[in-house]
Amino acid sequence: MATNYETFEYDVLVIGAGGAGLRAAIEASAAGVKVGLVCKSLLGKAHTVMAEGGMAAAMGNVDDRDNWMVHFADTMRGGQYVNNWRMAELHAKEAPARVHELEAWGAVFDRTPDGKILQRNFGGHKYPRLAHVGDRTGLELIRTLQDHGIHQGITVHMEYTIVTLLKDGDRVVGAFGYDRERGRFKVFQAKAVVVATGGLGRAYKITTNSWEGTGDGVSLAYHAGAELRDMEFIQFHPTGMIWPPSVKGLLVTEAVRGEGGILKNKEGRRFMFDDIPDLYKAQTSTDPEEGWRYTQGDKNAKRPPELLTRDHVARCINREVKAGRGSPHGGVFLDIAWIKEKIPNTAEHIKRKLPSMYHQFMQLANLDITKEPMEIGPTTHYLMGGIRVDGDTQAATVPGLFAAGECAGGLHGANRLGGNSLSDLIVFGKRAGEFAAKYAKENSAGKVNDAQLEEASRRALEPFEREGSPEGPYQVQHDLQEMMQDLVGIVRREEEMAKALDGLKQLWSRANKVAVASNREYNPGWHTALDLNHLLTVSEAITRSALDRQESRGGHFREDFPKKDPEAQKYNTVVFKAADGSMKLRREPIPPIPAELKQVIEEMK
Ligand SMILES: Cc1cc2nc3c(=O)[nH]c(=O)nc-3n(C[C@H](O)[C@H](O)[C@H](O)COP(=O)(O)OP(=O)(O)OC[C@H]3O[C@@H](n4cnc5c(N)ncnc54)[C@H](O)[C@@H]3O)c2cc1C
């Protein structure tokens, strides 16, 4: 073991301190093993904290017809049946217990008049199901997990970035990274590693994701030999801010529609009534009045079409804009102010239900959402695919490696329902922590050899040693984001994606030549140069997978194959690193679904 680098030894190392990482760390620690937690930014600053609308759990507090079976069927229907059904089952069954556990740990949820956890409507969920805290649910989730976690003896390494996983033979035995402040290298030796690094929105130009969303964990796992699945399924959230340009992409929570917000084109038409997919016809209202009653809790009413799944709503918005019926800045209108026709004291009501949205638009766009409609458009939001894991244990396909949260694929299939991510984090974060701890107890520490560390360090320092480079990392990052947005975005075509694959080759070659100036101490240019490896890896995985799936399903829409292909419902797309270092793809048949789960799906149709 090398002595050149500061080295930490743990039983379980968790990379990422969002909801999934924190929950995994808590569980592993509770199992009595030594746990280290590494995060790229400050503790508490992950994407999880930005989550607004809520976490889905079939507690039946607002509508007692809800139960795990309805939630399971909704998740499978939303994912268009390419989900890991075992994960969908576990998620639906275990989410209520995980939410109650948060409550016991001090989370202060909004309440029903009789004191239960309040649940709100969200797209694709049959009944009001999202436990929430106004529109700041993620903040409460992360606060609660942090408060609980600090009493568990977890060691936290903040502002440390992992650049590669370390292996002993086939097994993952640790990680290598640097601290952002001084740029010093650190070695983490661990018997088991949990990756919980979140999504990859930063591969695109318009996104809800912060600078951290560069797909690191997905890429780290891939390069360590783990398989990725369903990488073609990217969620373009229908409602992001589009004006002013400085905030383009920022999320406008689905809770606005859950509280009665409606979508209109420039002609004032509620265009969502124009196209209701067959799969949802039985559950969707064709009458605006009935839709309004649904949002106000009428159990006999059907949901308004604004609460159809995100993939569909995003495409309808795209259609309106393309047809010249968009808003002045290239989106459509989202109107919550209209509810003044229905309820008194509207301004106070909206401010109470959607405080962050009110402030977001007031401060960033000088627009009062209690009086005027918002201008919104689709924005890259979420990765449905990710590291391929075992549904029960969250073990990746490489020994010693586990994954949870947004970087792990399977639960959401081709499209995620709103609110199913926060519950994913707590259900599968817990499982990842539990099984990583078990693995750590059953296995001794592996060996990290010096050559591996020297190679990791040499590669990380390369950008400082290149001279005469015409460009720094930002230009490459910018060009990649533009290209992915234009060629592998919300509407895809074969020739455009083939062009993107060529483009990726050129971008790889440019990335391998970028140079950075100055020294290792707090050097964002250097950090960006290292992030490029991840961004390019995940972009290639998305593009190859999207090219291969010759149909339209969920978040993946092919203009050249606009229909669903029943044959394509039978497999998942899997990418992996071949022995020669190239990215390879195969179609993995979906295991047969057990009869009892099949029956649940049929009964809920
Ligand atoms: C604006 C917004 C609103 C949302 N609202 C909702 C909602 O209401 N309901 C819902 O269910 N979902 C919502 N989502 C989605 C949900 O918040 C995310 O999918 C989820 O929080 C991801 O959690 P995570 O733990 O997987 O990762 P994150 O919360 O993204 O955390 C990732 C962690 O990994 C660390 N990390 C990353 N790379 C490295 C590296 N190389 N080395 C070390 N550490 C690293 C980061 O620093 C961070 O600590 C929303 C997302 C956004 C962006």
The ligand as a MOL file (V3000), in Angstrom:
LIG
                    3D

  0  0  0     0  0            999 V3000
M  V30 BEGIN CTAB
M  V30 COUNTS 53 58 0 0 0
M  V30 BEGIN ATOM
M  V30 1 C -34.6700 20.9710 -8.9980 0
M  V30 2 C -35.0090 19.5350 -8.7440 0
M  V30 3 C -36.2200 19.2180 -8.1480 0
M  V30 4 C -36.5690 17.8830 -7.9190 0
M  V30 5 N -37.7560 17.5830 -7.2880 0
M  V30 6 C -38.0470 16.2820 -6.9890 0
M  V30 7 C -39.2210 15.9300 -6.2410 0
M  V30 8 O -39.9910 16.7790 -5.8150 0
M  V30 9 N -39.4490 14.6300 -5.9860 0
M  V30 10 C -38.6170 13.6380 -6.3990 0
M  V30 11 O -38.8820 12.4770 -6.1230 0
M  V30 12 N -37.4910 13.9480 -7.1000 0
M  V30 13 C -37.1820 15.2350 -7.3880 0
M  V30 14 N -36.0370 15.5400 -8.0800 0
M  V30 15 C -35.1040 14.4660 -8.3920 0
M  V30 16 C -34.3210 14.1200 -7.1440 0
M  V30 17 O -34.1180 15.2510 -6.3550 0
M  V30 18 C -32.9580 13.5300 -7.4920 0
M  V30 19 O -33.1250 12.5160 -8.4350 0
M  V30 20 C -32.3400 12.9330 -6.2530 0
M  V30 21 O -32.2760 13.9000 -5.2320 0
M  V30 22 C -30.9710 12.3700 -6.5150 0
M  V30 23 O -30.4600 11.9490 -5.2740 0
M  V30 24 P -29.1190 11.1440 -5.1710 0
M  V30 25 O -28.8880 10.8930 -3.7310 0
M  V30 26 O -29.1400 10.0110 -6.0940 0
M  V30 27 O -28.0290 12.1730 -5.7410 0
M  V30 28 P -27.7530 13.7310 -5.4160 0
M  V30 29 O -28.7240 14.2920 -4.4620 0
M  V30 30 O -27.5940 14.3680 -6.7440 0
M  V30 31 O -26.3520 13.6550 -4.6790 0
M  V30 32 C -25.1900 13.2700 -5.3640 0
M  V30 33 C -24.0350 13.3270 -4.4030 0
M  V30 34 O -22.8900 12.7730 -5.0370 0
M  V30 35 C -21.7860 13.6420 -4.8800 0
M  V30 36 N -20.8600 13.3850 -5.9850 0
M  V30 37 C -21.1050 13.4270 -7.3160 0
M  V30 38 N -19.9990 13.1000 -7.9930 0
M  V30 39 C -19.0340 12.8470 -7.0730 0
M  V30 40 C -17.6600 12.4790 -7.1460 0
M  V30 41 N -17.0440 12.2880 -8.3150 0
M  V30 42 N -16.9670 12.3330 -6.0080 0
M  V30 43 C -17.5690 12.5420 -4.8000 0
M  V30 44 N -18.8590 12.8810 -4.6660 0
M  V30 45 C -19.5740 13.0320 -5.7970 0
M  V30 46 C -22.3960 15.0130 -4.8530 0
M  V30 47 O -21.5190 15.9400 -4.2670 0
M  V30 48 C -23.6290 14.7340 -3.9950 0
M  V30 49 O -23.2620 14.7220 -2.6340 0
M  V30 50 C -35.6780 16.8690 -8.3070 0
M  V30 51 C -34.4590 17.1890 -8.9030 0
M  V30 52 C -34.1180 18.5100 -9.1220 0
M  V30 53 C -32.7990 18.8240 -9.7690 0
M  V30 END ATOM
M  V30 BEGIN BOND
M  V30 1 1 1 2
M  V30 2 1 2 3
M  V30 3 2 2 52
M  V30 4 2 3 4
M  V30 5 1 4 5
M  V30 6 1 4 50
M  V30 7 2 5 6
M  V30 8 1 6 7
M  V30 9 1 6 13
M  V30 10 2 7 8
M  V30 11 1 7 9
M  V30 12 1 9 10
M  V30 13 2 10 11
M  V30 14 1 10 12
M  V30 15 2 12 13
M  V30 16 1 13 14
M  V30 17 1 14 15
M  V30 18 1 14 50
M  V30 19 1 15 16
M  V30 20 1 16 17
M  V30 21 1 16 18
M  V30 22 1 18 19
M  V30 23 1 18 20
M  V30 24 1 20 21
M  V30 25 1 20 22
M  V30 26 1 22 23
M  V30 27 1 23 24
M  V30 28 2 24 25
M  V30 29 1 24 26
M  V30 30 1 24 27
M  V30 31 1 27 28
M  V30 32 2 28 29
M  V30 33 1 28 30
M  V30 34 1 28 31
M  V30 35 1 31 32
M  V30 36 1 32 33
M  V30 37 1 33 34
M  V30 38 1 33 48
M  V30 39 1 34 35
M  V30 40 1 35 36
M  V30 41 1 35 46
M  V30 42 1 36 37
M  V30 43 1 36 45
M  V30 44 2 37 38
M  V30 45 1 38 39
M  V30 46 1 39 40
M  V30 47 2 39 45
M  V30 48 1 40 41
M  V30 49 2 40 42
M  V30 50 1 42 43
M  V30 51 2 43 44
M  V30 52 1 44 45
M  V30 53 1 46 47
M  V30 54 1 46 48
M  V30 55 1 48 49
M  V30 56 2 50 51
M  V30 57 1 51 52
M  V30 58 1 52 53
M  V30 END BOND
M  V30 END CTAB
M  END
